[in-house]
Amino acid sequence: MASKRQIKKAIQNACGEIAGECIFAESAYGEDKREQWDSIIIDTALLQQEAVNRVNNRFGKQVKDFANRMEYNKARRAFFKQCEKELSDYFRGEVNNIAKRMNELMPSKK
């Protein structure tokens, strides 16, 4: 499991790359579709903000809530593994939606 810092950096890098591709594609292919490209960039920024906020989960229990330290560690690991899976599924789904919108704006080969 990666640290929260590494996950946040990966999210920011991925969203930055998506926004950069949108800016490039807009200047190269779609000046007439500027509003749609800008909408995708804004949605990417909102995705970044939401995903980074989802990284900041806290395990709301303490060691004294469990019979021993081993049970606490097991429950904590399971909690963070579930959070990481939910974040990954959410992020992957949103990126796929953004990529689909980007592909629709690209000119088709004829």
DSSP file (Angstrom, degrees, kcal/mol; ACC not computed):
  #  RESIDUE AA STRUCTURE BP1 BP2  ACC     N-H-->O    O-->H-N    N-H-->O    O-->H-N    TCO  KAPPA ALPHA  PHI   PSI    X-CA   Y-CA   Z-CA
    1    1 A M              0   0    0      0, 0.0     2,-0.1     0, 0.0    80,-0.0   0.000 360.0 360.0 360.0 131.8    0.0    0.0    0.0
    2    2 A A        -     0   0    0      1,-0.1     2,-0.1     2,-0.1     0, 0.0  -0.375 360.0-100.8 -78.8 158.7    1.4    3.4   -1.0
    3    3 A S     >  -     0   0    0      1,-0.1     4,-2.2    -2,-0.1     5,-0.2  -0.363  31.2-110.7 -75.0 161.5    1.6    6.3    1.4
    4    4 A K  H  > S+     0   0    0      1,-0.2     4,-2.6     2,-0.2     5,-0.2   0.884 118.9  55.0 -59.5 -38.7   -1.0    9.0    1.3
    5    5 A R  H  > S+     0   0    0      1,-0.2     4,-2.2     2,-0.2    -1,-0.2   0.917 108.4  47.1 -62.2 -44.3    1.6   11.4    0.0
    6    6 A Q  H  > S+     0   0    0      2,-0.2     4,-2.2     1,-0.2    -1,-0.2   0.887 112.1  50.5 -65.5 -39.1    2.5    9.1   -2.9
    7    7 A I  H  X S+     0   0    0     -4,-2.2     4,-2.4     2,-0.2    -2,-0.2   0.926 110.4  49.5 -65.0 -44.3   -1.2    8.6   -3.8
    8    8 A K  H  X S+     0   0    0     -4,-2.6     4,-2.5     1,-0.2    -2,-0.2   0.907 111.2  49.4 -61.9 -42.2   -1.9   12.3   -3.8
    9    9 A K  H  X S+     0   0    0     -4,-2.2     4,-2.6     2,-0.2    -1,-0.2   0.901 110.4  50.7 -63.5 -40.7    1.1   13.0   -6.1
   10   10 A A  H  X S+     0   0    0     -4,-2.2     4,-2.5     2,-0.2    -2,-0.2   0.904 111.0  48.7 -64.2 -41.1    0.0   10.2   -8.5
   11   11 A I  H  X S+     0   0    0     -4,-2.4     4,-2.6     2,-0.2     5,-0.2   0.938 113.0  47.3 -62.9 -47.1   -3.5   11.7   -8.6
   12   12 A Q  H  X S+     0   0    0     -4,-2.5     4,-2.1     1,-0.2    -2,-0.2   0.892 112.9  48.8 -63.6 -40.3   -2.1   15.2   -9.3
   13   13 A N  H  X S+     0   0    0     -4,-2.6     4,-2.2     2,-0.2    -1,-0.2   0.923 112.4  47.9 -65.0 -44.4    0.3   14.0  -11.9
   14   14 A A  H  X S+     0   0    0     -4,-2.5     4,-2.2     1,-0.2    -2,-0.2   0.927 114.1  45.8 -64.3 -44.7   -2.4   12.0  -13.7
   15   15 A C  H  X S+     0   0    0     -4,-2.6     4,-2.5     1,-0.2    -1,-0.2   0.872 111.4  53.1 -68.0 -35.4   -4.9   14.9  -13.7
   16   16 A G  H  X S+     0   0    0     -4,-2.1     4,-2.3    -5,-0.2    -1,-0.2   0.894 108.8  49.7 -63.7 -40.1   -2.1   17.3  -14.8
   17   17 A E  H  X S+     0   0    0     -4,-2.2     4,-2.4     2,-0.2    -2,-0.2   0.904 110.6  49.7 -64.7 -41.9   -1.4   15.0  -17.8
   18   18 A I  H  X S+     0   0    0     -4,-2.2     4,-2.1     2,-0.2    -2,-0.2   0.940 112.1  47.3 -62.9 -46.7   -5.0   14.8  -18.7
   19   19 A A  H  X S+     0   0    0     -4,-2.5     4,-2.3     1,-0.2    -2,-0.2   0.898 111.4  51.9 -62.4 -40.3   -5.4   18.6  -18.6
   20   20 A G  H  X S+     0   0    0     -4,-2.3     4,-2.4     1,-0.2    -1,-0.2   0.900 108.6  50.2 -62.6 -41.4   -2.2   19.0  -20.6
   21   21 A E  H  X S+     0   0    0     -4,-2.4     4,-2.9     1,-0.2    -1,-0.2   0.881 109.6  51.9 -64.4 -37.3   -3.5   16.7  -23.3
   22   22 A C  H  X S+     0   0    0     -4,-2.1     4,-2.6     2,-0.2    -2,-0.2   0.922 109.9  48.3 -64.5 -43.3   -6.8   18.6  -23.4
   23   23 A I  H  X S+     0   0    0     -4,-2.3     4,-2.1     2,-0.2    -2,-0.2   0.921 114.4  46.2 -63.5 -43.7   -4.9   21.9  -23.9
   24   24 A F  H  X S+     0   0    0     -4,-2.4     4,-2.3     2,-0.2     5,-0.2   0.940 113.9  47.6 -63.4 -47.2   -2.7   20.4  -26.7
   25   25 A A  H  X>S+     0   0    0     -4,-2.9     4,-3.1     1,-0.2     5,-1.3   0.875 110.5  52.8 -64.4 -37.1   -5.7   18.7  -28.4
   26   26 A E  H  <5S+     0   0    0     -4,-2.6     4,-0.4     3,-0.2    -1,-0.2   0.927 113.2  42.7 -63.7 -43.9   -7.7   22.0  -28.3
   27   27 A S  H  <5S+     0   0    0     -4,-2.1    -2,-0.2    -5,-0.2    -1,-0.2   0.841 122.7  39.1 -72.3 -31.3   -4.9   24.0  -29.9
   28   28 A A  H  <5S+     0   0    0     -4,-2.3    -2,-0.2    -5,-0.2    -3,-0.2   0.858 135.8   4.1 -86.1 -37.3   -4.1   21.3  -32.5
   29   29 A Y  T  <5S+     0   0    0     -4,-3.1     3,-0.2    -5,-0.2    -3,-0.2   0.716 122.1  43.1-122.7 -28.6   -7.6   20.0  -33.4
   30   30 A G    > < +     0   0    0     -5,-1.3     3,-1.5    -4,-0.4     7,-0.2  -0.265  43.9 139.4-132.8  51.9  -10.5   21.8  -31.8
   31   31 A E  G >  S+     0   0    0      1,-0.3     3,-1.0    -4,-0.2    -1,-0.2   0.846  83.7  56.7 -58.4 -32.3  -10.4   25.5  -31.7
   32   32 A D  G 3  S+     0   0    0      1,-0.3    -1,-0.3    -3,-0.2     3,-0.2   0.637 105.8  51.0 -75.0 -12.5  -14.1   25.5  -32.6
   33   33 A K  G <>  +     0   0    0     -3,-1.5     4,-2.1    -7,-0.2     3,-0.3  -0.123  69.2 132.1-113.7  34.8  -14.9   23.3  -29.6
   34   34 A R  H <>  +     0   0    0     -3,-1.0     4,-2.8     1,-0.2     5,-0.2   0.874  69.1  53.3 -57.0 -43.8  -13.1   25.4  -27.0
   35   35 A E  H  > S+     0   0    0      1,-0.2     4,-2.0     2,-0.2    -1,-0.2   0.880 109.2  49.1 -63.3 -38.1  -16.0   25.4  -24.5
   36   36 A Q  H  > S+     0   0    0     -3,-0.3     4,-1.7     2,-0.2    -1,-0.2   0.905 112.4  47.4 -68.9 -40.7  -16.2   21.6  -24.5
   37   37 A W  H  X S+     0   0    0     -4,-2.1     4,-2.2     1,-0.2    -2,-0.2   0.916 111.9  50.7 -64.9 -42.2  -12.4   21.2  -24.0
   38   38 A D  H  X S+     0   0    0     -4,-2.8     4,-2.4     1,-0.2    -2,-0.2   0.871 106.9  54.9 -63.2 -35.8  -12.6   23.7  -21.2
   39   39 A S  H  X S+     0   0    0     -4,-2.0     4,-2.4    -5,-0.2    -1,-0.2   0.893 107.7  49.3 -62.8 -40.4  -15.4   21.8  -19.6
   40   40 A I  H  X S+     0   0    0     -4,-1.7     4,-2.1     2,-0.2    -2,-0.2   0.905 110.1  50.9 -66.3 -40.7  -13.3   18.6  -19.6
   41   41 A I  H  X S+     0   0    0     -4,-2.2     4,-2.1     2,-0.2    -2,-0.2   0.913 111.2  48.2 -63.2 -42.1  -10.4   20.5  -18.0
   42   42 A I  H  X S+     0   0    0     -4,-2.4     4,-2.4     1,-0.2    -2,-0.2   0.917 110.9  50.5 -64.4 -42.7  -12.6   21.8  -15.3
   43   43 A D  H  X S+     0   0    0     -4,-2.4     4,-2.2     1,-0.2    -1,-0.2   0.857 108.9  52.8 -63.5 -34.1  -14.0   18.3  -14.7
   44   44 A T  H  X S+     0   0    0     -4,-2.1     4,-2.4     2,-0.2    -1,-0.2   0.900 108.8  49.3 -66.9 -40.9  -10.5   17.0  -14.4
   45   45 A A  H  X S+     0   0    0     -4,-2.1     4,-2.3     2,-0.2    -2,-0.2   0.903 111.9  48.5 -64.5 -40.6   -9.6   19.7  -11.8
   46   46 A L  H  X S+     0   0    0     -4,-2.4     4,-2.6     2,-0.2    -2,-0.2   0.880 109.9  52.4 -66.5 -37.5  -12.8   18.7   -9.8
   47   47 A L  H  X S+     0   0    0     -4,-2.2     4,-2.9     2,-0.2     5,-0.2   0.924 109.1  50.1 -61.6 -44.8  -11.8   15.1  -10.1
   48   48 A Q  H  X S+     0   0    0     -4,-2.4     4,-2.5     1,-0.2     5,-0.2   0.934 112.0  47.4 -60.0 -46.4   -8.4   15.9   -8.7
   49   49 A Q  H  X S+     0   0    0     -4,-2.3     4,-2.0     1,-0.2    -2,-0.2   0.927 114.9  45.1 -62.3 -46.0   -9.8   17.8   -5.8
   50   50 A E  H  X S+     0   0    0     -4,-2.6     4,-1.9     2,-0.2    -2,-0.2   0.910 113.7  49.1 -66.4 -42.7  -12.4   15.1   -5.0
   51   51 A A  H  X S+     0   0    0     -4,-2.9     4,-0.9     2,-0.2    -2,-0.2   0.910 111.1  49.1 -65.8 -42.0   -9.9   12.2   -5.3
   52   52 A V  H >X S+     0   0    0     -4,-2.5     4,-0.8    -5,-0.2     3,-0.6   0.894 110.3  52.0 -64.4 -38.6   -7.3   14.0   -3.1
   53   53 A N  H >< S+     0   0    0     -4,-2.0     3,-0.6    -5,-0.2    -1,-0.2   0.863 105.5  55.3 -64.4 -34.6  -10.0   14.6   -0.5
   54   54 A R  H 3< S+     0   0    0     -4,-1.9    -1,-0.2     1,-0.2    -2,-0.2   0.714  97.0  64.9 -71.3 -19.8  -10.9   11.0   -0.5
   55   55 A V  H << S+     0   0    0     -4,-0.9     2,-2.3    -3,-0.6    -1,-0.2   0.835  83.8  79.8 -68.9 -31.1   -7.4   10.0    0.3
   56   56 A N    <<  +     0   0    0     -4,-0.8     2,-0.3    -3,-0.6    -1,-0.2  -0.370  63.2 146.6 -81.2  63.0   -7.7   11.7    3.7
   57   57 A N        -     0   0    0     -2,-2.3     2,-0.4    -3,-0.1    -3,-0.0  -0.753  33.0-153.0 -96.4 145.9   -9.5    8.9    5.5
   58   58 A R        -     0   0    0     -2,-0.3     2,-0.8     2,-0.0    -2,-0.0  -0.948  19.5-125.0-118.6 140.6   -9.0    8.3    9.1
   59   59 A F        -     0   0    0     -2,-0.4    17,-0.1     1,-0.1    21,-0.0  -0.759  25.9-153.8 -80.6 112.0   -9.5    5.0   10.9
   60   60 A G        +     0   0    0     -2,-0.8     2,-0.3     2,-0.0    -1,-0.1   0.278  61.6  80.9 -79.5  11.6  -11.9    6.0   13.6
   61   61 A K        -     0   0    0     11,-0.1     2,-0.2     2,-0.0    -2,-0.1  -0.784  63.0-143.2-117.5 161.8  -11.1    3.4   16.2
   62   62 A Q    >   -     0   0    0     -2,-0.3     3,-1.6     1,-0.1     4,-0.2  -0.725  32.3-102.7-117.7 169.1   -8.3    3.1   18.7
   63   63 A V  G >  S+     0   0    0      1,-0.3     3,-1.9    -2,-0.2     9,-0.1   0.860 118.1  62.4 -58.9 -37.2   -6.4    0.1   20.1
   64   64 A K  G 3  S+     0   0    0      1,-0.3    -1,-0.3     8,-0.0     5,-0.0   0.658  91.2  67.4 -67.8 -13.6   -8.4    0.1   23.2
   65   65 A D  G <  S+     0   0    0     -3,-1.6    -1,-0.3     3,-0.0     2,-0.3   0.564  99.3  61.7 -78.9  -8.5  -11.5   -0.7   21.2
   66   66 A F  S <  S-     0   0    0     -3,-1.9     3,-0.1    -4,-0.2     4,-0.0  -0.748  89.3-116.1-117.5 163.0  -10.1   -4.1   20.3
   67   67 A A  S    S-     0   0    0     -2,-0.3     2,-0.3     1,-0.1    -1,-0.1   0.869  93.8  -8.0 -66.2 -36.9   -9.1   -7.1   22.3
   68   68 A N  S  > S-     0   0    0      1,-0.1     4,-1.6    -3,-0.0     3,-0.2  -0.942  74.7 -96.1-153.0 174.1   -5.5   -6.8   21.4
   69   69 A R  H  > S+     0   0    0     -2,-0.3     4,-2.7     1,-0.2     5,-0.2   0.830 116.9  59.9 -64.7 -34.7   -3.1   -4.9   19.1
   70   70 A M  H  > S+     0   0    0      1,-0.2     4,-2.2     2,-0.2    -1,-0.2   0.907 105.6  47.2 -64.5 -42.1   -3.1   -7.6   16.5
   71   71 A E  H  > S+     0   0    0     -3,-0.2     4,-2.5     2,-0.2    -1,-0.2   0.889 111.6  51.9 -66.0 -38.5   -6.9   -7.3   15.9
   72   72 A Y  H  X S+     0   0    0     -4,-1.6     4,-2.7     2,-0.2    -2,-0.2   0.947 110.7  47.2 -60.2 -49.7   -6.5   -3.6   15.7
   73   73 A N  H  X S+     0   0    0     -4,-2.7     4,-2.5     1,-0.2    -2,-0.2   0.885 112.2  50.4 -60.8 -39.8   -3.8   -3.8   13.1
   74   74 A K  H  X S+     0   0    0     -4,-2.2     4,-2.2     2,-0.2    -1,-0.2   0.930 113.1  44.8 -64.8 -45.9   -5.8   -6.3   11.1
   75   75 A A  H  X S+     0   0    0     -4,-2.5     4,-2.3     2,-0.2    -2,-0.2   0.887 113.5  51.2 -66.0 -38.7   -9.0   -4.1   11.1
   76   76 A R  H  X S+     0   0    0     -4,-2.7     4,-2.4    -5,-0.2     5,-0.2   0.925 110.6  47.6 -64.7 -45.8   -6.9   -1.0   10.3
   77   77 A R  H  X S+     0   0    0     -4,-2.5     4,-2.3     1,-0.2    -2,-0.2   0.914 112.3  49.7 -61.3 -43.1   -5.3   -2.7    7.3
   78   78 A A  H  X S+     0   0    0     -4,-2.2     4,-2.2     2,-0.2    -2,-0.2   0.897 110.3  51.5 -63.5 -40.0   -8.6   -4.0    6.1
   79   79 A F  H  X S+     0   0    0     -4,-2.3     4,-2.3     1,-0.2    -2,-0.2   0.945 113.4  42.7 -61.5 -49.6  -10.1   -0.5    6.4
   80   80 A F  H  X S+     0   0    0     -4,-2.4     4,-2.3     1,-0.2    -1,-0.2   0.827 111.9  54.3 -70.8 -30.9   -7.3    1.2    4.4
   81   81 A K  H  X S+     0   0    0     -4,-2.3     4,-2.0    -5,-0.2    -1,-0.2   0.916 110.3  47.2 -66.3 -41.8   -7.3   -1.5    1.8
   82   82 A Q  H  X S+     0   0    0     -4,-2.2     4,-2.5     2,-0.2    -2,-0.2   0.904 112.1  50.3 -64.8 -41.7  -11.0   -1.0    1.3
   83   83 A C  H  X S+     0   0    0     -4,-2.3     4,-2.4     1,-0.2    -2,-0.2   0.903 110.4  49.8 -62.2 -41.6  -10.6    2.8    1.1
   84   84 A E  H  X S+     0   0    0     -4,-2.3     4,-2.4     2,-0.2    -1,-0.2   0.886 111.1  49.2 -65.8 -38.9   -7.8    2.4   -1.5
   85   85 A K  H  X S+     0   0    0     -4,-2.0     4,-2.7     2,-0.2     5,-0.2   0.926 111.8  48.3 -66.2 -44.3   -9.9    0.0   -3.6
   86   86 A E  H  X S+     0   0    0     -4,-2.5     4,-2.5     2,-0.2    -2,-0.2   0.913 113.3  47.7 -62.3 -42.7  -12.9    2.4   -3.5
   87   87 A L  H  X S+     0   0    0     -4,-2.4     4,-2.9     2,-0.2     5,-0.2   0.916 112.3  49.4 -63.6 -43.7  -10.7    5.4   -4.5
   88   88 A S  H  X S+     0   0    0     -4,-2.4     4,-2.6     2,-0.2     5,-0.2   0.918 112.4  47.0 -62.5 -44.4   -9.1    3.4   -7.3
   89   89 A D  H  X S+     0   0    0     -4,-2.7     4,-2.2     2,-0.2    -2,-0.2   0.921 114.6  47.2 -63.4 -44.3  -12.4    2.3   -8.7
   90   90 A Y  H  X S+     0   0    0     -4,-2.5     4,-2.3    -5,-0.2    -2,-0.2   0.945 115.2  44.8 -61.6 -49.5  -13.8    5.9   -8.4
   91   91 A F  H  X S+     0   0    0     -4,-2.9     4,-2.6     1,-0.2     5,-0.2   0.912 113.3  49.6 -64.8 -44.0  -10.7    7.4  -10.1
   92   92 A R  H  X S+     0   0    0     -4,-2.6     4,-2.2    -5,-0.2    -1,-0.2   0.915 111.7  49.2 -62.2 -43.5  -10.5    4.9  -12.8
   93   93 A G  H  X S+     0   0    0     -4,-2.2     4,-1.9    -5,-0.2    -2,-0.2   0.912 112.9  46.3 -63.1 -43.4  -14.2    5.3  -13.7
   94   94 A E  H  X S+     0   0    0     -4,-2.3     4,-2.4     2,-0.2    -2,-0.2   0.894 111.9  50.8 -67.9 -39.7  -14.0    9.1  -13.8
   95   95 A V  H  X S+     0   0    0     -4,-2.6     4,-2.7     1,-0.2    -1,-0.2   0.897 108.9  52.2 -65.1 -38.8  -10.8    9.0  -15.9
   96   96 A N  H  X S+     0   0    0     -4,-2.2     4,-2.2    -5,-0.2    -1,-0.2   0.904 109.7  49.3 -62.9 -40.2  -12.5    6.6  -18.3
   97   97 A N  H  X S+     0   0    0     -4,-1.9     4,-2.0     2,-0.2    -2,-0.2   0.914 112.4  47.4 -64.1 -42.3  -15.5    9.0  -18.6
   98   98 A I  H  X S+     0   0    0     -4,-2.4     4,-2.4     1,-0.2    -2,-0.2   0.910 111.4  50.7 -65.4 -42.1  -13.2   11.9  -19.3
   99   99 A A  H  X S+     0   0    0     -4,-2.7     4,-2.5     1,-0.2    -1,-0.2   0.886 108.5  52.6 -63.4 -38.2  -11.2    9.9  -21.9
  100  100 A K  H  X S+     0   0    0     -4,-2.2     4,-1.7     2,-0.2    -1,-0.2   0.918 110.1  47.8 -63.2 -43.2  -14.4    9.0  -23.6
  101  101 A R  H  X S+     0   0    0     -4,-2.0     4,-1.1     1,-0.2    -2,-0.2   0.891 111.5  50.9 -64.7 -39.0  -15.4   12.7  -23.8
  102  102 A M  H >X S+     0   0    0     -4,-2.4     4,-0.9     1,-0.2     3,-0.5   0.918 108.8  51.1 -64.3 -43.1  -12.0   13.6  -25.1
  103  103 A N  H 3< S+     0   0    0     -4,-2.5     3,-0.4     1,-0.2    -1,-0.2   0.840 104.8  57.0 -64.7 -33.2  -12.2   10.9  -27.8
  104  104 A E  H 3< S+     0   0    0     -4,-1.7    -1,-0.2     1,-0.2    -2,-0.2   0.812 106.8  49.8 -66.8 -28.8  -15.6   12.2  -28.9
  105  105 A L  H << S+     0   0    0     -4,-1.1    -1,-0.2    -3,-0.5    -2,-0.2   0.643  90.6  96.8 -84.6 -15.2  -14.1   15.7  -29.6
  106  106 A M  S  < S-     0   0    0     -4,-0.9     2,-0.1    -3,-0.4   -80,-0.0  -0.462  86.0-103.7 -75.0 146.9  -11.2   14.4  -31.6
  107  107 A P        -     0   0    0      0, 0.0     2,-0.3     0, 0.0    -1,-0.1  -0.437  35.8-124.9 -69.5 143.6  -11.5   14.5  -35.4
  108  108 A S        -     0   0    0     -2,-0.1     2,-0.3    -4,-0.1    -4,-0.0  -0.621  20.4-113.9 -89.4 149.1  -12.2   11.2  -37.0
  109  109 A K              0   0    0     -2,-0.3    -1,-0.1     1,-0.1     0, 0.0  -0.638 360.0 360.0 -80.5 135.9  -10.0    9.8  -39.7
  110  110 A K              0   0    0     -2,-0.3    -1,-0.1     0, 0.0    -2,-0.0   0.349 360.0 360.0-128.4 360.0  -11.8    9.4  -43.1
